[in-house]
Amino acid sequence: MAKPIVTRESLQKLLDNPNPQFVARVVGKALVVLFNNQTADEKSANTTNKDNGIGFTGADAMRGSLTAKSFMAHNNLLDWQVAIWTKKNNKGFSRLTKYHKQLNEAAKVKT
């Protein structure tokens, strides 16, 4: 089995970077990958209709879709948008890291 490119820990390390512009780009690009994993219906409605482990979870669908669309339109995110995805839980991981497996799959396709 191939070594993962993106792990929860490696993604968290990127999100812990002290450069806010770098972190905003990481978050934005990751959200676009997840948004592109949504079905066409889910993209247009900013929801998750299928519990298939692909795209956003139901809890993140609206916020993730709108933030991804914002990043695609402006090529940047506002501080509060980044903060939503980088706020750490009690285990020390940001919200975005729960999607590390999907991001790893996208990274494998890209290489």
Jmol script that loads the backbone (N, CA, C; Angstrom):
load data "model"
ATOM      1  N   MET A   1       0.845  -1.186   0.000  1.00  0.00           N
ATOM      2  CA  MET A   1       0.000   0.000   0.000  1.00  0.00           C
ATOM      3  C   MET A   1       0.883   1.241   0.000  1.00  0.00           C
ATOM      4  N   ALA A   2       0.534   2.191  -0.828  1.00  0.00           N
ATOM      5  CA  ALA A   2       1.335   3.406  -0.963  1.00  0.00           C
ATOM      6  C   ALA A   2       1.206   4.282   0.280  1.00  0.00           C
ATOM      7  N   LYS A   3       2.290   4.944   0.587  1.00  0.00           N
ATOM      8  CA  LYS A   3       2.302   5.870   1.719  1.00  0.00           C
ATOM      9  C   LYS A   3       1.401   7.060   1.402  1.00  0.00           C
ATOM     10  N   PRO A   4       0.549   7.471   2.347  1.00  0.00           N
ATOM     11  CA  PRO A   4      -0.340   8.607   2.074  1.00  0.00           C
ATOM     12  C   PRO A   4       0.437   9.896   1.853  1.00  0.00           C
ATOM     13  N   ILE A   5      -0.099  10.727   0.982  1.00  0.00           N
ATOM     14  CA  ILE A   5       0.480  12.041   0.724  1.00  0.00           C
ATOM     15  C   ILE A   5      -0.049  13.032   1.754  1.00  0.00           C
ATOM     16  N   VAL A   6      -1.357  12.961   1.996  1.00  0.00           N
ATOM     17  CA  VAL A   6      -2.004  13.850   2.964  1.00  0.00           C
ATOM     18  C   VAL A   6      -2.521  13.008   4.120  1.00  0.00           C
ATOM     19  N   THR A   7      -2.046  13.321   5.310  1.00  0.00           N
ATOM     20  CA  THR A   7      -2.544  12.685   6.523  1.00  0.00           C
ATOM     21  C   THR A   7      -3.185  13.769   7.391  1.00  0.00           C
ATOM     22  N   ARG A   8      -3.885  13.335   8.393  1.00  0.00           N
ATOM     23  CA  ARG A   8      -4.470  14.313   9.317  1.00  0.00           C
ATOM     24  C   ARG A   8      -3.374  15.202   9.903  1.00  0.00           C
ATOM     25  N   GLU A   9      -2.257  14.575  10.273  1.00  0.00           N
ATOM     26  CA  GLU A   9      -1.158  15.302  10.899  1.00  0.00           C
ATOM     27  C   GLU A   9      -0.467  16.254   9.912  1.00  0.00           C
ATOM     28  N   SER A  10      -0.252  15.791   8.679  1.00  0.00           N
ATOM     29  CA  SER A  10       0.420  16.656   7.704  1.00  0.00           C
ATOM     30  C   SER A  10      -0.464  17.839   7.316  1.00  0.00           C
ATOM     31  N   LEU A  11      -1.761  17.605   7.230  1.00  0.00           N
ATOM     32  CA  LEU A  11      -2.685  18.700   6.936  1.00  0.00           C
ATOM     33  C   LEU A  11      -2.716  19.691   8.093  1.00  0.00           C
ATOM     34  N   GLN A  12      -2.728  19.184   9.322  1.00  0.00           N
ATOM     35  CA  GLN A  12      -2.731  20.084  10.474  1.00  0.00           C
ATOM     36  C   GLN A  12      -1.455  20.914  10.515  1.00  0.00           C
ATOM     37  N   LYS A  13      -0.344  20.320  10.126  1.00  0.00           N
ATOM     38  CA  LYS A  13       0.916  21.059  10.097  1.00  0.00           C
ATOM     39  C   LYS A  13       0.829  22.225   9.108  1.00  0.00           C
ATOM     40  N   LEU A  14       0.212  21.997   7.957  1.00  0.00           N
ATOM     41  CA  LEU A  14       0.016  23.089   6.993  1.00  0.00           C
ATOM     42  C   LEU A  14      -0.876  24.181   7.573  1.00  0.00           C
ATOM     43  N   LEU A  15      -1.921  23.778   8.292  1.00  0.00           N
ATOM     44  CA  LEU A  15      -2.860  24.740   8.867  1.00  0.00           C
ATOM     45  C   LEU A  15      -2.256  25.506  10.041  1.00  0.00           C
ATOM     46  N   ASP A  16      -1.192  24.973  10.627  1.00  0.00           N
ATOM     47  CA  ASP A  16      -0.511  25.636  11.737  1.00  0.00           C
ATOM     48  C   ASP A  16       0.564  26.614  11.265  1.00  0.00           C
ATOM     49  N   ASN A  17       0.741  26.744   9.966  1.00  0.00           N
ATOM     50  CA  ASN A  17       1.735  27.655   9.414  1.00  0.00           C
ATOM     51  C   ASN A  17       1.453  29.080   9.900  1.00  0.00           C
ATOM     52  N   PRO A  18       2.478  29.830  10.269  1.00  0.00           N
ATOM     53  CA  PRO A  18       2.256  31.185  10.787  1.00  0.00           C
ATOM     54  C   PRO A  18       1.853  32.221   9.727  1.00  0.00           C
ATOM     55  N   ASN A  19       1.960  31.880   8.453  1.00  0.00           N
ATOM     56  CA  ASN A  19       1.621  32.811   7.384  1.00  0.00           C
ATOM     57  C   ASN A  19       0.121  32.707   7.075  1.00  0.00           C
ATOM     58  N   PRO A  20      -0.676  33.731   7.418  1.00  0.00           N
ATOM     59  CA  PRO A  20      -2.128  33.640   7.223  1.00  0.00           C
ATOM     60  C   PRO A  20      -2.550  33.517   5.761  1.00  0.00           C
ATOM     61  N   GLN A  21      -1.803  34.113   4.839  1.00  0.00           N
ATOM     62  CA  GLN A  21      -2.145  33.988   3.420  1.00  0.00           C
ATOM     63  C   GLN A  21      -1.938  32.557   2.939  1.00  0.00           C
ATOM     64  N   PHE A  22      -0.882  31.913   3.414  1.00  0.00           N
ATOM     65  CA  PHE A  22      -0.619  30.521   3.064  1.00  0.00           C
ATOM     66  C   PHE A  22      -1.754  29.642   3.564  1.00  0.00           C
ATOM     67  N   VAL A  23      -2.137  29.827   4.814  1.00  0.00           N
ATOM     68  CA  VAL A  23      -3.204  29.018   5.415  1.00  0.00           C
ATOM     69  C   VAL A  23      -4.515  29.241   4.670  1.00  0.00           C
ATOM     70  N   ALA A  24      -4.818  30.467   4.305  1.00  0.00           N
ATOM     71  CA  ALA A  24      -6.044  30.762   3.565  1.00  0.00           C
ATOM     72  C   ALA A  24      -6.062  30.026   2.226  1.00  0.00           C
ATOM     73  N   ARG A  25      -4.922  29.950   1.560  1.00  0.00           N
ATOM     74  CA  ARG A  25      -4.850  29.234   0.275  1.00  0.00           C
ATOM     75  C   ARG A  25      -5.010  27.732   0.477  1.00  0.00           C
ATOM     76  N   VAL A  26      -4.405  27.186   1.533  1.00  0.00           N
ATOM     77  CA  VAL A  26      -4.559  25.760   1.823  1.00  0.00           C
ATOM     78  C   VAL A  26      -6.032  25.440   2.071  1.00  0.00           C
ATOM     79  N   VAL A  27      -6.674  26.239   2.917  1.00  0.00           N
ATOM     80  CA  VAL A  27      -8.091  26.018   3.232  1.00  0.00           C
ATOM     81  C   VAL A  27      -8.930  26.159   1.967  1.00  0.00           C
ATOM     82  N   GLY A  28      -8.722  27.217   1.222  1.00  0.00           N
ATOM     83  CA  GLY A  28      -9.503  27.453   0.009  1.00  0.00           C
ATOM     84  C   GLY A  28      -9.367  26.330  -1.005  1.00  0.00           C
ATOM     85  N   LYS A  29      -8.149  25.919  -1.272  1.00  0.00           N
ATOM     86  CA  LYS A  29      -7.927  24.849  -2.248  1.00  0.00           C
ATOM     87  C   LYS A  29      -8.531  23.528  -1.769  1.00  0.00           C
ATOM     88  N   ALA A  30      -8.405  23.240  -0.488  1.00  0.00           N
ATOM     89  CA  ALA A  30      -8.986  22.008   0.059  1.00  0.00           C
ATOM     90  C   ALA A  30     -10.509  22.038  -0.057  1.00  0.00           C
ATOM     91  N   LEU A  31     -11.108  23.164   0.248  1.00  0.00           N
ATOM     92  CA  LEU A  31     -12.561  23.267   0.154  1.00  0.00           C
ATOM     93  C   LEU A  31     -13.045  23.124  -1.283  1.00  0.00           C
ATOM     94  N   VAL A  32     -12.280  23.614  -2.232  1.00  0.00           N
ATOM     95  CA  VAL A  32     -12.649  23.453  -3.640  1.00  0.00           C
ATOM     96  C   VAL A  32     -12.608  21.977  -4.032  1.00  0.00           C
ATOM     97  N   VAL A  33     -11.608  21.254  -3.562  1.00  0.00           N
ATOM     98  CA  VAL A  33     -11.533  19.807  -3.833  1.00  0.00           C
ATOM     99  C   VAL A  33     -12.783  19.117  -3.280  1.00  0.00           C
ATOM    100  N   LEU A  34     -13.127  19.431  -2.039  1.00  0.00           N
ATOM    101  CA  LEU A  34     -14.294  18.807  -1.417  1.00  0.00           C
ATOM    102  C   LEU A  34     -15.577  19.210  -2.134  1.00  0.00           C
ATOM    103  N   PHE A  35     -15.685  20.480  -2.490  1.00  0.00           N
ATOM    104  CA  PHE A  35     -16.849  20.972  -3.219  1.00  0.00           C
ATOM    105  C   PHE A  35     -16.996  20.229  -4.550  1.00  0.00           C
ATOM    106  N   ASN A  36     -15.893  20.024  -5.245  1.00  0.00           N
ATOM    107  CA  ASN A  36     -15.935  19.312  -6.524  1.00  0.00           C
ATOM    108  C   ASN A  36     -16.311  17.846  -6.363  1.00  0.00           C
ATOM    109  N   ASN A  37     -16.185  17.306  -5.153  1.00  0.00           N
ATOM    110  CA  ASN A  37     -16.605  15.931  -4.878  1.00  0.00           C
ATOM    111  C   ASN A  37     -18.116  15.833  -4.644  1.00  0.00           C
ATOM    112  N   GLN A  38     -18.775  16.967  -4.451  1.00  0.00           N
ATOM    113  CA  GLN A  38     -20.221  16.980  -4.255  1.00  0.00           C
ATOM    114  C   GLN A  38     -20.914  16.657  -5.584  1.00  0.00           C
ATOM    115  N   THR A  39     -22.138  16.149  -5.502  1.00  0.00           N
ATOM    116  CA  THR A  39     -22.912  15.934  -6.721  1.00  0.00           C
ATOM    117  C   THR A  39     -23.382  17.285  -7.248  1.00  0.00           C
ATOM    118  N   ALA A  40     -23.848  17.310  -8.482  1.00  0.00           N
ATOM    119  CA  ALA A  40     -24.330  18.561  -9.088  1.00  0.00           C
ATOM    120  C   ALA A  40     -25.484  19.143  -8.284  1.00  0.00           C
ATOM    121  N   ASP A  41     -26.397  18.299  -7.840  1.00  0.00           N
ATOM    122  CA  ASP A  41     -27.525  18.769  -7.020  1.00  0.00           C
ATOM    123  C   ASP A  41     -27.037  19.374  -5.712  1.00  0.00           C
ATOM    124  N   GLU A  42     -26.076  18.714  -5.082  1.00  0.00           N
ATOM    125  CA  GLU A  42     -25.540  19.199  -3.811  1.00  0.00           C
ATOM    126  C   GLU A  42     -24.833  20.543  -4.002  1.00  0.00           C
ATOM    127  N   LYS A  43     -24.102  20.676  -5.104  1.00  0.00           N
ATOM    128  CA  LYS A  43     -23.399  21.930  -5.383  1.00  0.00           C
ATOM    129  C   LYS A  43     -24.372  23.087  -5.547  1.00  0.00           C
ATOM    130  N   SER A  44     -25.440  22.864  -6.288  1.00  0.00           N
ATOM    131  CA  SER A  44     -26.373  23.963  -6.548  1.00  0.00           C
ATOM    132  C   SER A  44     -27.190  24.323  -5.313  1.00  0.00           C
ATOM    133  N   ALA A  45     -27.470  23.340  -4.451  1.00  0.00           N
ATOM    134  CA  ALA A  45     -28.287  23.601  -3.256  1.00  0.00           C
ATOM    135  C   ALA A  45     -27.447  23.866  -2.006  1.00  0.00           C
ATOM    136  N   ASN A  46     -26.108  23.737  -2.107  1.00  0.00           N
ATOM    137  CA  ASN A  46     -25.213  23.912  -0.947  1.00  0.00           C
ATOM    138  C   ASN A  46     -25.582  22.966   0.190  1.00  0.00           C
ATOM    139  N   THR A  47     -25.893  21.726  -0.170  1.00  0.00           N
ATOM    140  CA  THR A  47     -26.287  20.722   0.821  1.00  0.00           C
ATOM    141  C   THR A  47     -25.556  19.416   0.552  1.00  0.00           C
ATOM    142  N   THR A  48     -25.801  18.454   1.416  1.00  0.00           N
ATOM    143  CA  THR A  48     -25.362  17.089   1.191  1.00  0.00           C
ATOM    144  C   THR A  48     -26.607  16.224   1.211  1.00  0.00           C
ATOM    145  N   ASN A  49     -26.848  15.516   0.122  1.00  0.00           N
ATOM    146  CA  ASN A  49     -28.038  14.675   0.016  1.00  0.00           C
ATOM    147  C   ASN A  49     -27.735  13.204   0.199  1.00  0.00           C
ATOM    148  N   LYS A  50     -26.490  12.831  -0.033  1.00  0.00           N
ATOM    149  CA  LYS A  50     -26.094  11.427   0.048  1.00  0.00           C
ATOM    150  C   LYS A  50     -25.025  11.250   1.102  1.00  0.00           C
ATOM    151  N   ASP A  51     -25.214  10.295   1.975  1.00  0.00           N
ATOM    152  CA  ASP A  51     -24.206   9.978   2.991  1.00  0.00           C
ATOM    153  C   ASP A  51     -23.269   8.932   2.403  1.00  0.00           C
ATOM    154  N   ASN A  52     -22.377   9.394   1.523  1.00  0.00           N
ATOM    155  CA  ASN A  52     -21.499   8.478   0.801  1.00  0.00           C
ATOM    156  C   ASN A  52     -20.024   8.659   1.135  1.00  0.00           C
ATOM    157  N   GLY A  53     -19.725   9.527   2.103  1.00  0.00           N
ATOM    158  CA  GLY A  53     -18.339   9.741   2.486  1.00  0.00           C
ATOM    159  C   GLY A  53     -17.551  10.557   1.478  1.00  0.00           C
ATOM    160  N   ILE A  54     -18.257  11.178   0.541  1.00  0.00           N
ATOM    161  CA  ILE A  54     -17.592  11.972  -0.485  1.00  0.00           C
ATOM    162  C   ILE A  54     -18.148  13.388  -0.417  1.00  0.00           C
ATOM    163  N   GLY A  55     -17.256  14.366  -0.479  1.00  0.00           N
ATOM    164  CA  GLY A  55     -17.680  15.755  -0.358  1.00  0.00           C
ATOM    165  C   GLY A  55     -17.815  16.135   1.104  1.00  0.00           C
ATOM    166  N   PHE A  56     -18.654  17.108   1.373  1.00  0.00           N
ATOM    167  CA  PHE A  56     -18.838  17.608   2.733  1.00  0.00           C
ATOM    168  C   PHE A  56     -19.812  16.742   3.520  1.00  0.00           C
ATOM    169  N   THR A  57     -19.636  16.725   4.841  1.00  0.00           N
ATOM    170  CA  THR A  57     -20.643  16.118   5.702  1.00  0.00           C
ATOM    171  C   THR A  57     -21.858  17.039   5.718  1.00  0.00           C
ATOM    172  N   GLY A  58     -22.972  16.529   6.179  1.00  0.00           N
ATOM    173  CA  GLY A  58     -24.179  17.338   6.255  1.00  0.00           C
ATOM    174  C   GLY A  58     -23.986  18.590   7.080  1.00  0.00           C
ATOM    175  N   ALA A  59     -23.236  18.478   8.164  1.00  0.00           N
ATOM    176  CA  ALA A  59     -23.015  19.624   9.050  1.00  0.00           C
ATOM    177  C   ALA A  59     -22.170  20.711   8.396  1.00  0.00           C
ATOM    178  N   ASP A  60     -21.329  20.338   7.446  1.00  0.00           N
ATOM    179  CA  ASP A  60     -20.418  21.296   6.817  1.00  0.00           C
ATOM    180  C   ASP A  60     -20.830  21.706   5.407  1.00  0.00           C
ATOM    181  N   ALA A  61     -21.871  21.107   4.865  1.00  0.00           N
ATOM    182  CA  ALA A  61     -22.193  21.282   3.444  1.00  0.00           C
ATOM    183  C   ALA A  61     -22.457  22.734   3.066  1.00  0.00           C
ATOM    184  N   MET A  62     -23.320  23.411   3.779  1.00  0.00           N
ATOM    185  CA  MET A  62     -23.650  24.778   3.394  1.00  0.00           C
ATOM    186  C   MET A  62     -22.440  25.692   3.557  1.00  0.00           C
ATOM    187  N   ARG A  63     -21.827  25.646   4.717  1.00  0.00           N
ATOM    188  CA  ARG A  63     -20.668  26.498   4.993  1.00  0.00           C
ATOM    189  C   ARG A  63     -19.518  26.182   4.036  1.00  0.00           C
ATOM    190  N   GLY A  64     -19.260  24.902   3.827  1.00  0.00           N
ATOM    191  CA  GLY A  64     -18.165  24.510   2.949  1.00  0.00           C
ATOM    192  C   GLY A  64     -18.409  24.900   1.507  1.00  0.00           C
ATOM    193  N   SER A  65     -19.635  24.686   1.038  1.00  0.00           N
ATOM    194  CA  SER A  65     -19.969  25.035  -0.346  1.00  0.00           C
ATOM    195  C   SER A  65     -19.855  26.532  -0.569  1.00  0.00           C
ATOM    196  N   LEU A  66     -20.428  27.314   0.325  1.00  0.00           N
ATOM    197  CA  LEU A  66     -20.383  28.770   0.164  1.00  0.00           C
ATOM    198  C   LEU A  66     -18.954  29.305   0.257  1.00  0.00           C
ATOM    199  N   THR A  67     -18.160  28.736   1.153  1.00  0.00           N
ATOM    200  CA  THR A  67     -16.771  29.187   1.289  1.00  0.00           C
ATOM    201  C   THR A  67     -15.951  28.785   0.066  1.00  0.00           C
ATOM    202  N   ALA A  68     -16.182  27.582  -0.452  1.00  0.00           N
ATOM    203  CA  ALA A  68     -15.480  27.150  -1.666  1.00  0.00           C
ATOM    204  C   ALA A  68     -15.849  28.053  -2.844  1.00  0.00           C
ATOM    205  N   LYS A  69     -17.132  28.371  -2.975  1.00  0.00           N
ATOM    206  CA  LYS A  69     -17.571  29.261  -4.055  1.00  0.00           C
ATOM    207  C   LYS A  69     -16.941  30.645  -3.906  1.00  0.00           C
ATOM    208  N   SER A  70     -16.830  31.121  -2.681  1.00  0.00           N
ATOM    209  CA  SER A  70     -16.197  32.412  -2.419  1.00  0.00           C
ATOM    210  C   SER A  70     -14.731  32.374  -2.834  1.00  0.00           C
ATOM    211  N   PHE A  71     -14.043  31.288  -2.484  1.00  0.00           N
ATOM    212  CA  PHE A  71     -12.629  31.165  -2.859  1.00  0.00           C
ATOM    213  C   PHE A  71     -12.475  31.115  -4.375  1.00  0.00           C
ATOM    214  N   MET A  72     -13.355  30.376  -5.049  1.00  0.00           N
ATOM    215  CA  MET A  72     -13.260  30.289  -6.508  1.00  0.00           C
ATOM    216  C   MET A  72     -13.524  31.651  -7.162  1.00  0.00           C
ATOM    217  N   ALA A  73     -14.387  32.441  -6.580  1.00  0.00           N
ATOM    218  CA  ALA A  73     -14.724  33.752  -7.146  1.00  0.00           C
ATOM    219  C   ALA A  73     -13.658  34.808  -6.879  1.00  0.00           C
ATOM    220  N   HIS A  74     -13.035  34.750  -5.697  1.00  0.00           N
ATOM    221  CA  HIS A  74     -12.131  35.820  -5.275  1.00  0.00           C
ATOM    222  C   HIS A  74     -10.671  35.392  -5.118  1.00  0.00           C
ATOM    223  N   ASN A  75     -10.421  34.074  -5.215  1.00  0.00           N
ATOM    224  CA  ASN A  75      -9.077  33.519  -5.043  1.00  0.00           C
ATOM    225  C   ASN A  75      -8.477  33.899  -3.689  1.00  0.00           C
ATOM    226  N   ASN A  76      -9.348  34.072  -2.703  1.00  0.00           N
ATOM    227  CA  ASN A  76      -8.916  34.434  -1.354  1.00  0.00           C
ATOM    228  C   ASN A  76     -10.076  34.180  -0.403  1.00  0.00           C
ATOM    229  N   LEU A  77      -9.760  34.073   0.869  1.00  0.00           N
ATOM    230  CA  LEU A  77     -10.783  33.932   1.905  1.00  0.00           C
ATOM    231  C   LEU A  77     -10.585  35.008   2.956  1.00  0.00           C
ATOM    232  N   LEU A  78     -11.658  35.361   3.606  1.00  0.00           N
ATOM    233  CA  LEU A  78     -11.590  36.300   4.724  1.00  0.00           C
ATOM    234  C   LEU A  78     -11.137  35.561   5.978  1.00  0.00           C
ATOM    235  N   ASP A  79     -10.604  36.310   6.923  1.00  0.00           N
ATOM    236  CA  ASP A  79     -10.072  35.701   8.151  1.00  0.00           C
ATOM    237  C   ASP A  79     -11.111  34.839   8.863  1.00  0.00           C
ATOM    238  N   TRP A  80     -12.357  35.328   8.947  1.00  0.00           N
ATOM    239  CA  TRP A  80     -13.374  34.566   9.666  1.00  0.00           C
ATOM    240  C   TRP A  80     -13.722  33.266   8.946  1.00  0.00           C
ATOM    241  N   GLN A  81     -13.600  33.266   7.600  1.00  0.00           N
ATOM    242  CA  GLN A  81     -13.856  32.033   6.852  1.00  0.00           C
ATOM    243  C   GLN A  81     -12.773  30.993   7.149  1.00  0.00           C
ATOM    244  N   VAL A  82     -11.541  31.439   7.205  1.00  0.00           N
ATOM    245  CA  VAL A  82     -10.422  30.546   7.516  1.00  0.00           C
ATOM    246  C   VAL A  82     -10.555  30.031   8.949  1.00  0.00           C
ATOM    247  N   ALA A  83     -10.937  30.911   9.855  1.00  0.00           N
ATOM    248  CA  ALA A  83     -11.034  30.543  11.278  1.00  0.00           C
ATOM    249  C   ALA A  83     -12.018  29.396  11.512  1.00  0.00           C
ATOM    250  N   ILE A  84     -13.099  29.363  10.756  1.00  0.00           N
ATOM    251  CA  ILE A  84     -14.081  28.280  10.907  1.00  0.00           C
ATOM    252  C   ILE A  84     -13.432  26.923  10.653  1.00  0.00           C
ATOM    253  N   TRP A  85     -12.580  26.847   9.661  1.00  0.00           N
ATOM    254  CA  TRP A  85     -11.985  25.571   9.249  1.00  0.00           C
ATOM    255  C   TRP A  85     -10.700  25.233   9.983  1.00  0.00           C
ATOM    256  N   THR A  86     -10.098  26.221  10.652  1.00  0.00           N
ATOM    257  CA  THR A  86      -8.839  25.967  11.353  1.00  0.00           C
ATOM    258  C   THR A  86      -8.988  25.902  12.867  1.00  0.00           C
ATOM    259  N   LYS A  87     -10.184  26.201  13.384  1.00  0.00           N
ATOM    260  CA  LYS A  87     -10.406  26.110  14.831  1.00  0.00           C
ATOM    261  C   LYS A  87     -10.206  24.661  15.266  1.00  0.00           C
ATOM    262  N   LYS A  88      -9.422  24.480  16.307  1.00  0.00           N
ATOM    263  CA  LYS A  88      -9.066  23.127  16.755  1.00  0.00           C
ATOM    264  C   LYS A  88     -10.093  22.565  17.736  1.00  0.00           C
ATOM    265  N   ASN A  89     -10.271  21.255  17.647  1.00  0.00           N
ATOM    266  CA  ASN A  89     -11.131  20.554  18.597  1.00  0.00           C
ATOM    267  C   ASN A  89     -10.318  20.165  19.829  1.00  0.00           C
ATOM    268  N   ASN A  90     -10.926  19.435  20.741  1.00  0.00           N
ATOM    269  CA  ASN A  90     -10.240  19.077  21.981  1.00  0.00           C
ATOM    270  C   ASN A  90      -9.086  18.097  21.765  1.00  0.00           C
ATOM    271  N   LYS A  91      -8.983  17.512  20.583  1.00  0.00           N
ATOM    272  CA  LYS A  91      -7.863  16.618  20.266  1.00  0.00           C
ATOM    273  C   LYS A  91      -6.737  17.367  19.549  1.00  0.00           C
ATOM    274  N   GLY A  92      -6.946  18.660  19.291  1.00  0.00           N
ATOM    275  CA  GLY A  92      -5.909  19.467  18.660  1.00  0.00           C
ATOM    276  C   GLY A  92      -5.932  19.474  17.149  1.00  0.00           C
ATOM    277  N   PHE A  93      -7.034  19.011  16.553  1.00  0.00           N
ATOM    278  CA  PHE A  93      -7.142  18.982  15.098  1.00  0.00           C
ATOM    279  C   PHE A  93      -8.209  19.964  14.621  1.00  0.00           C
ATOM    280  N   SER A  94      -7.932  20.612  13.520  1.00  0.00           N
ATOM    281  CA  SER A  94      -8.862  21.556  12.915  1.00  0.00           C
ATOM    282  C   SER A  94      -9.991  20.819  12.207  1.00  0.00           C
ATOM    283  N   ARG A  95     -11.112  21.519  12.031  1.00  0.00           N
ATOM    284  CA  ARG A  95     -12.291  20.947  11.352  1.00  0.00           C
ATOM    285  C   ARG A  95     -11.925  20.365   9.987  1.00  0.00           C
ATOM    286  N   LEU A  96     -11.090  21.047   9.245  1.00  0.00           N
ATOM    287  CA  LEU A  96     -10.745  20.607   7.896  1.00  0.00           C
ATOM    288  C   LEU A  96     -10.047  19.253   7.871  1.00  0.00           C
ATOM    289  N   THR A  97      -9.351  18.901   8.936  1.00  0.00           N
ATOM    290  CA  THR A  97      -8.560  17.662   8.918  1.00  0.00           C
ATOM    291  C   THR A  97      -9.418  16.403   8.855  1.00  0.00           C
ATOM    292  N   LYS A  98     -10.714  16.510   9.165  1.00  0.00           N
ATOM    293  CA  LYS A  98     -11.550  15.307   9.075  1.00  0.00           C
ATOM    294  C   LYS A  98     -11.717  14.850   7.630  1.00  0.00           C
ATOM    295  N   TYR A  99     -11.340  15.696   6.692  1.00  0.00           N
ATOM    296  CA  TYR A  99     -11.445  15.369   5.271  1.00  0.00           C
ATOM    297  C   TYR A  99     -10.112  14.916   4.675  1.00  0.00           C
ATOM    298  N   HIS A 100      -9.151  14.568   5.507  1.00  0.00           N
ATOM    299  CA  HIS A 100      -7.809  14.241   5.019  1.00  0.00           C
ATOM    300  C   HIS A 100      -7.803  13.082   4.029  1.00  0.00           C
ATOM    301  N   LYS A 101      -8.682  12.112   4.182  1.00  0.00           N
ATOM    302  CA  LYS A 101      -8.679  10.962   3.261  1.00  0.00           C
ATOM    303  C   LYS A 101      -9.103  11.382   1.860  1.00  0.00           C
ATOM    304  N   GLN A 102     -10.117  12.221   1.760  1.00  0.00           N
ATOM    305  CA  GLN A 102     -10.533  12.701   0.437  1.00  0.00           C
ATOM    306  C   GLN A 102      -9.444  13.569  -0.197  1.00  0.00           C
ATOM    307  N   LEU A 103      -8.802  14.382   0.618  1.00  0.00           N
ATOM    308  CA  LEU A 103      -7.732  15.236   0.112  1.00  0.00           C
ATOM    309  C   LEU A 103      -6.534  14.402  -0.318  1.00  0.00           C
ATOM    310  N   ASN A 104      -6.289  13.314   0.389  1.00  0.00           N
ATOM    311  CA  ASN A 104      -5.209  12.404   0.001  1.00  0.00           C
ATOM    312  C   ASN A 104      -5.521  11.757  -1.344  1.00  0.00           C
ATOM    313  N   GLU A 105      -6.765  11.339  -1.538  1.00  0.00           N
ATOM    314  CA  GLU A 105      -7.158  10.740  -2.817  1.00  0.00           C
ATOM    315  C   GLU A 105      -6.952  11.722  -3.967  1.00  0.00           C
ATOM    316  N   ALA A 106      -7.322  12.975  -3.740  1.00  0.00           N
ATOM    317  CA  ALA A 106      -7.143  14.003  -4.769  1.00  0.00           C
ATOM    318  C   ALA A 106      -5.655  14.238  -5.044  1.00  0.00           C
ATOM    319  N   ALA A 107      -4.846  14.211  -3.993  1.00  0.00           N
ATOM    320  CA  ALA A 107      -3.394  14.409  -4.165  1.00  0.00           C
ATOM    321  C   ALA A 107      -2.786  13.245  -4.950  1.00  0.00           C
ATOM    322  N   LYS A 108      -3.267  12.029  -4.716  1.00  0.00           N
ATOM    323  CA  LYS A 108      -2.751  10.865  -5.443  1.00  0.00           C
ATOM    324  C   LYS A 108      -3.083  10.968  -6.921  1.00  0.00           C
ATOM    325  N   VAL A 109      -4.268  11.437  -7.243  1.00  0.00           N
ATOM    326  CA  VAL A 109      -4.678  11.601  -8.641  1.00  0.00           C
ATOM    327  C   VAL A 109      -3.811  12.659  -9.316  1.00  0.00           C
ATOM    328  N   LYS A 110      -3.470  13.692  -8.566  1.00  0.00           N
ATOM    329  CA  LYS A 110      -2.710  14.818  -9.130  1.00  0.00           C
ATOM    330  C   LYS A 110      -1.253  14.449  -9.406  1.00  0.00           C
ATOM    331  N   THR A 111      -0.691  13.493  -8.666  1.00  0.00           N
ATOM    332  CA  THR A 111       0.716  13.147  -8.862  1.00  0.00           C
ATOM    333  C   THR A 111       0.919  12.160  -9.989  1.00  0.00           C
TER     334      THR A 111
END
end "model"
wireframe off; spacefill off
backbone 0.3
color backbone group
